[in-house]
Amino acid sequence: MTILGDLEAILRDVFAREVLVTLQTTAADIVGWDSFRHVEIIILLEEKYGIELPVSEVNDAKTLGQLAALVERKIATQ
């Protein structure tokens, strides 16, 4: 599975419904994505991949594609 696919599965679990995503999807595109859910998603990504995602870098990721790329970079530097 790809990072974007894993992210889609995490979103499906967090929102308890089917969530279709693309590289251009933003938090504003997903109903119910608030700051609490945002933190939950980041924690789940960190746990899944055994990485730490700095808040400043997460805040710079405006799309799911950018978030997936950030996760990929962090995995590569482990």
C-alpha positions as CSV (number, residue, x, y, z in Angstrom):
1,M,0.0,0.0,0.0
2,T,1.2,3.6,-0.7
3,I,1.5,6.3,1.9
4,L,-1.6,8.0,0.3
5,G,-3.5,4.7,0.6
6,D,-2.5,4.3,4.2
7,L,-3.6,7.9,4.8
8,E,-6.9,7.2,3.2
9,A,-7.4,4.2,5.5
10,I,-6.5,6.3,8.5
11,L,-9.0,9.0,7.5
12,R,-11.7,6.3,7.0
13,D,-11.0,5.1,10.6
14,V,-10.9,8.6,12.1
15,F,-14.1,9.8,10.3
16,A,-15.9,6.4,10.5
17,R,-16.9,6.6,6.9
18,E,-15.6,6.2,3.4
19,V,-13.3,9.1,2.5
20,L,-11.9,9.4,-1.0
21,V,-8.7,11.3,-1.3
22,T,-6.4,12.6,-4.0
23,L,-3.0,14.3,-3.8
24,Q,-4.8,17.7,-4.0
25,T,-7.3,17.0,-1.2
26,T,-7.2,19.5,1.7
27,A,-8.6,19.3,5.2
28,A,-11.3,21.8,4.1
29,D,-12.5,19.2,1.5
30,I,-13.3,16.7,4.2
31,V,-16.4,17.4,6.4
32,G,-15.6,17.2,10.1
33,W,-11.8,17.7,9.8
34,D,-11.1,20.0,12.7
35,S,-8.1,20.6,14.9
36,F,-8.8,17.6,17.1
37,R,-9.1,15.3,14.1
38,H,-6.0,16.8,12.6
39,V,-3.9,15.9,15.7
40,E,-5.4,12.4,15.8
41,I,-4.4,11.9,12.1
42,I,-0.9,13.1,12.7
43,I,-0.5,10.8,15.8
44,L,-1.8,7.8,13.8
45,L,0.7,8.5,11.0
46,E,3.6,8.8,13.5
47,E,2.6,5.5,15.1
48,K,2.1,3.7,11.8
49,Y,5.5,4.7,10.4
50,G,7.5,5.1,13.7
51,I,8.4,8.7,12.8
52,E,8.0,12.2,14.3
53,L,6.3,14.9,12.3
54,P,7.3,18.3,13.5
55,V,4.4,20.7,13.9
56,S,6.0,23.3,11.7
57,E,6.4,20.9,8.8
58,V,2.9,19.5,9.2
59,N,1.5,23.0,9.1
60,D,3.3,23.6,5.8
61,A,1.6,20.6,4.3
62,K,-1.6,22.1,2.8
63,T,-2.7,19.0,0.8
64,L,-2.7,15.3,1.5
65,G,-0.1,14.9,-1.3
66,Q,2.2,17.3,0.6
67,L,1.5,15.4,3.9
68,A,2.3,12.1,2.2
69,A,5.5,13.5,0.8
70,L,6.5,14.7,4.3
71,V,5.9,11.2,5.7
72,E,8.0,9.8,2.9
73,R,10.9,12.1,3.6
74,K,10.8,11.3,7.3
75,I,10.8,7.6,6.6
76,A,13.8,8.0,4.3
77,T,15.8,9.8,6.9
78,Q,15.3,7.1,9.6
